[in-house]
Every structure is written in C-alpha cells, then in structure tokens.
Amino acid sequence: MNLYRQVHKQTLLPLQLPYYARGAAGAAFWKSLRHQCQASGDLGELQAEGERLVASPPVELTYSLFALFRTRGSRLEYERVYFAKRRRLNTFALLSLLDSDSEAADVYFAALLDVLWSICSEFTWCLPAHVGEERPVSETIDLFAAETGFALAEISLLLGERLPRMLRERMAEQVEARLFKPFLEQGPYEWEEARHNWAAVCGGSIGAAALLLLQEAKDAPRLASILERTERAMSFYLQGFGEDGACLEGLDYWNYGFGYFVYYADLLYHRSGGEMNWFALDQVKRIATFQQKCFLGGFSVANFSDALPEARVQLGLSHYLAEKYKGEVAVPPERLRAEYSRDHCSRWAPALRNLIWRDYETIHTEWAADDFYLEQAEWLISRYEWAGDMYGFAAKGGHNGEPHNHNDLGHFLLVGHGQSFLSDLGCGEYTRDYFGADRYHYDANGSQGHSVPQIDGIMQNPGAERKAVVLEQATSTEECRLVLELSAAYPCEGLQSFRRSWVWQKTGLPSLLLQDDFQFAKVPGSLIERFVTLIKPDLSLKGTFVLRCGELAVEIHYDAHQLNLEVYEQSFRDHFGNDVRWYALDFSLLKQEMACRIDFRFAFVQLEGERRGRE
C-alpha cells in the first residue's frame, strides 16, 4: 500500500490545537492535567527536573567537543551536552504549557526562550558521528537534526503567540533551511530507502514538521512534495519487518523507529481527515504487538541486537496503540512506565505524548505468561509463571547481517524473578569504531560476548549468508522446543554440521535442556561452549555449576568427564560509557572427535528461605 501516491490527490485539513487536547481548548486541557491526581507522578518528575535545570547554568556546544569524534572517535562528550540542551528544551516547554500564571512559570518561560534561541544558533543540529565528507554540513540531515526540527515546529504550534514573533519566525526559518530546503533540493538521502529506524525517524520527523508548519493553502504544493518523499520513506521502513512484526534492531529501536512512524502517521491521519491511514495495514498492527512479546519478567527483555538488557515503556505510545488496536495490543503494567528522565537523548515527541496520549483511567494488569515464535526473525520467546513469579527464556536464529547486527546465531537468555542469569550484553558504547571495521572486536557485538561455541578457535562471522536454518519449532503448555542448524555461522572448513536444540520445560520450577551436536570432516583442534552471565559465580561443584541471585539460582548440569570448566572475568563499556563486568563460562571439550554430542541442563532452584508451599 503506497500511501505517498495519494498525496497530490488529497486535501489536507489544517491542524487545530484541540488535536493536542483531546478535543478541549488547549489552555483548559493543560490546566485540567495539572490538577489531575493520577498525573501527579509524571508532573512531579517534570517539576523536579525543571527546578534542577533552572539552578544549573546552560552549557553550550563547542568546536573542541565537536572535534572529539574526528580526533578520538569519541561521541559521548559532545552528545551529553547536546542532549542536555534538548532536556532543557523539553522541560521548559512542557512546564510552560502546564502553567502560564505563576511566578515560577515566568522563570521557566524565560529559560525556554533562551534555549530556543540557542538551538536555532547551533552550527548544526546533527551529531558529529553523522557528519561526513559526502555532503556539506549544511546539507546533512541526520536523526537528531530531523527530531529537532519536529520539536521546534510542534512547540511553535503549541505555544503560538506566547512566543515572540521574531523567535517563531526564526524557528520556522531554521527548519526550512536545515530540513525542508536540503531535503527537497539536495536529496535523495541514503536513509530514504533504509529498512530500519533512520527512514522512520528522519522521514517521519521531516514529514511531521511539514504537517505542523505548512498549513496554509499557499503551502500545499510544497507540503505535497515533502510528503511524497516521506511517505516513500515510510514504505521502505516497513519493508524492514517480516510478517511476524519483529524489530530486528531490538526493543529500544522499536520504541524509537516505530514510535516516530506512529507520531508522523497520526498527524497525517488527522490532517487528511482519516483518509491517509497507515494504521489500517495489518503489518503495522503486527509491529504494534512486538513490545508486549519482548518482556521476560520484571524489566528484563529479550535484548537481541543493540538493545539494553532492561527496558521501560513509553506509556503514551503504548496507550495510543492499545486504543488503536483494541484486543490486539495489551496495555503494559504501570510499573514499567519510563520515568521522564530515563530518555538520555531527551526526545521531545515521546515526552509530549506521554502526557497527551496517556489514558490515566486505563486499567493496568501484568502481561500474562505466553509463548511467542517470531517466524521471520526466528526468535522464540517464552514467559512462564509459577507460584506467582515469572520466568523467561529466549533464543534466536536469523542471520548475521541484521540491522545493528551482533554475531549471535544460537544465542539464548534465561531470566527468573526479573533477574537475568544467562544474559545478552546489549549495546556497547557507540564510537567511531563501534560502527566500523572493528565492530566485532567489541564483546557486545562479536560472538565472543554471546552464549555460543567457539569451534576450532573460530568465532562466528558477520554477513547475511551466515544464517540459521530452523529444523524444528513447537510450543505447548508443558514445553517449548527449537532446533537450529548453525554451521553456516562459522567459517570452519571442517565443520559439516552444528545442530543446537533447546527444550524449555515449563512444569514447577522451569528448566532448560540444551543439546549441541557437531559433525566434522576432520578432528578439530578445540571446541569450547561459552555461556555469558552478569552474575559473579559463587559456587562450583564437579558436574554442577551454580549462578545465584538472592534466593533463586540456576544450576548448570554437565558431564565433568567430557568437559572442563573455566570462568573468565571480563569487562565492556556499556552504551553510557560505564565499565560493566561480565563472566564467560567456558566449557572445553576434553577429547576431540569427528562427531560429538554435548548436553547441558539449566535448572532453576530455590535456595535457603524458600517460600512456603514450594516443592
């Protein structure tokens, strides 16, 4: 369904402020929200952040910070200041909307004007990592430049004549100069045909900014030209999903890319009077259900690819989708709400919609135990509840040429009571090399940082041709089963077959059976089974190895006559630049053969202080 072909035939209606206020007058809506007791948690966080920021002097972006990426490959120093400015923008704009009468409101509004002026004066809205030699900086449009234009356009509409006319004109001029003009005159841009988050965020933000700023009759031809391109970008974005609706970039990028797709699609839907409706596509509905399938218990998620091990949900987006697809998209538990300060990138669009799209009257329940097999992604995800606690298992096939790829075919996770026992390290610190030739030297990305074997000293290679073959998949109330052929992942000439089988047993305290079968053309020099955990091992017995967290533990049963266990403490730099310890559990095959079978059993057990009634 190519909606962009309809653009020149469609009359778009002006966007009215009641769109943002559930049909009410704008000022009345914000005032009522301020006095709604259910919103006190959200507004308290926002107020606290406003008080903190007013007391903190603003920090400006400098050339020396900008140059660090070129000279050292480091991103965090510039980005911390950049995102801190966006945090000031969001906080002061939202507080100005919520309150226009008090003395504090005058302080916040003055601070808002200053940060708007500062952002309009930035050398570029792009991050240094996204500026290259291919285009002049003035013609470059990245994720954050597009987001910034969307934010300025929406803030201008919401605050209207409260903003000085000169500043409103400058904001519009900057969006025109930094987004609309280069987009129409210097394209096409690579991301316009991307099958991942860049198409949705860049295209969606530019399209949203145009829908917000170009509302007069004289603007119609220019708006149509922009939307024709952004609609095409949306169609490419959706091509990155299979029929199962899985986001191969991980849950964080579902929130990001699909979130901006939804923000744009909703604006388009309203301006077209419901005629241009991306939400009518079955594929979009399936993508909308992805979030509820990823959680394994507590905050732990199936975080394959560049995703964090724990996640929170944007309640505004979640409530919008639950309303749009009643009975298909589940309302998330309240406890999973992402607090205001959690988004380290300080994105305006979700921050606003967490207030205006959130239904404070909705009933929140825990997500139920369930099994999900995402056929195109080749992910198996299971939530199992026993005695009031949730246990989770996830395993993946797929291929090693995915967006934000990790070399992780055959990797798997185990979670109990919200604690990850066998883990995925998630996304590391983004640097120049992280997205360059050395990407798989990083433990978070290479197979050395995943629960997969090292065969004859060789790890998995990247590339779409390095793919798994699903041999068997089945789920029932008692167990989940997945069998993969994984030999194509390894550039081993002598490896004829590597078959990995999981059986997730869901009776009483759950357990996982893992069986690896290897066939070689010649005897290999070595074979090491590696499992990854963030838990420091505290107990080892011959034939059993225990990972313990509080009263819950996972026993790893293996044949001590077949395998020798060694534990290595490692560290990696996480996405926020923190050093994080992790542990490699390496089980080395003692006797090499041309054919071998290795069995493991991972069993959840209760230790001292067992709850009454458990067996």
C-alpha positions, 0 to 999 in steps of 0.5 A: 500500500503506497500511501505517498501516491495519494498525496497530490490527490488529497486535501489536507485539513489544517491542524487545530490545537484541540488535536493536542487536547483531546478535543478541549481548548488547549489552555483548559486541557493543560490546566485540567492535567495539572490538577489531575491526581493520577498525573501527579507522578509524571508532573512531579518528575517534570517539576523536579527536573525543571527546578534542577535545570533552572539552578544549573547554568546552560552549557553550550556546544563547542568546536573542541567537543565537536572535534572529539569524534574526528580526533578520538572517535569519541561521541559521548562528550559532545552528545551529553551536552547536546542532549542536555540542551534538548532536556532543557528544551523539553522541560521548559516547554512542557512546564510552560504549557502546564502553567502560564500564571505563576511566578515560577512559570515566568522563570521557566518561560524565560529559560525556554526562550533562551534555549530556543534561541540557542538551538536555532544558533547551533552550527548544526543540529546533527551529531558529529558521528553523522557528519561526513565528507559526502555532503556539506554540513549544511546539507546533512540531515541526520536523526537528531537534526530531523527530531529537532526540527519536529520539536521546534515546529510542534512547540511553535504550534503549541505555544503560538503567540506566547512566543515572540514573533521574531523567535517563531519566525526564526524557528520556522526559518531554521527548519526550512533551511536545515530540513525542508530546503536540503531535503527537497533540493539536495536529496535523495538521502541514503536513509530514504530507502533504509529498512530500519529506524533512520527512514522512520525517524528522519522521514517521519520527523521531516514529514511531521514538521511539514504537517505542523508548519505548512498549513496554509493553502499557499503551502500545499504544493510544497507540503505535497512534495515533502510528503511524497518523499516521506511517505516513500520513506515510510514504505521502505521502513516497513519493508524492514519487518517480516510478517511476524512484526519483529524489530530486528534492531531490538526493543529500544529501536522499536520504541524509537523507529516505530514510535516516530512512524506512529507520531508522523502517521497520526498527524497525517491521519488527522490532517487528511481527515482519516483518509491517509491511514497507515494504521489500517495495514495489518503489518503495522498492527503486527509491529504494534504487538512486538513490545508486549512479546519482548518482556521476560519478567520484571524489566528484563527483555529479550535484548537481541541486537543493540538493545539494553538488557532492561527496558521501560515503556513509553506509556503514551505510545503504548496507550495510543496503540492499545486504543488503536488496536483494541484486543490486539495490543495489551496495555503494559503494567504501570510499573514499567512506565519510563520515568521522564528522565530515563530518555538520555537523548531527551526526545521531545515527541515521546515526552509530549505524548506521554502526557497527551496520549496517556489514558490515566483511567486505563486499567493496568494488569501484568502481561500474562505468561505466553509463548511467542515464535517470531517466524521471520526473525526466528526468535522464540520467546517464552514467559512462564509463571509459577507460584506467582513469579515469572520466568523467561527464556529466549533464543534466536536464529536469523542471520548475521547481517541484521540491522545493528547486527551482533554475531549471535546465531544460537544465542539464548537468555534465561531470566527468573524473578526479573533477574537475568542469569544467562544474559545478552550484553546489549549495546556497547558504547557507540564510537567511531569504531563501534560502527566500523571495521572493528565492530566485532572486536567489541564483546557486545557485538562479536560472538565472543560476548554471546552464549555460543561455541567457539569451534576450532578457535573460530568465532562466528562471522558477520554477513547475511549468508551466515544464517540459521536454518530452523529444523524444528519449532513447537510450543505447548503448555508443558514445553517449548522446543527449537532446533537450529542448524548453525554451521553456516555461522562459522567459517570452519572448513571442517565443520559439516554440521552444528545442530543446537536444540533447546527444550524449555520445560515449563512444569514447577520450577522451569528448566532448560535442556540444551543439546549441541551436536557437531559433525566434522570432516576432520578432528578439530583442534578445540571446541569450547561452549561459552555461556555469558552471565552478569552474575559473579559465580559463587559456587562450583561443584564437579558436574554442577555449576551454580549462578545465584541471585538472592534466593533463586539460582540456576544450576548448570548440569554437565558431564565433568568427564567430557568437559572442563570448566573455566570462568573468565572475568571480563569487562565492556563499556556499556552504551553510557560509557560505564565499565560493566563486568561480565563472566564467560563460562567456558566449557572445553571439550576434553577429547576431540572427535569427528562427531560429538554430542554435548548436553547441558541442563539449566535448572532453576532452584530455590535456595535457603528461605524458600517460600512456603508451599514450594516443592 
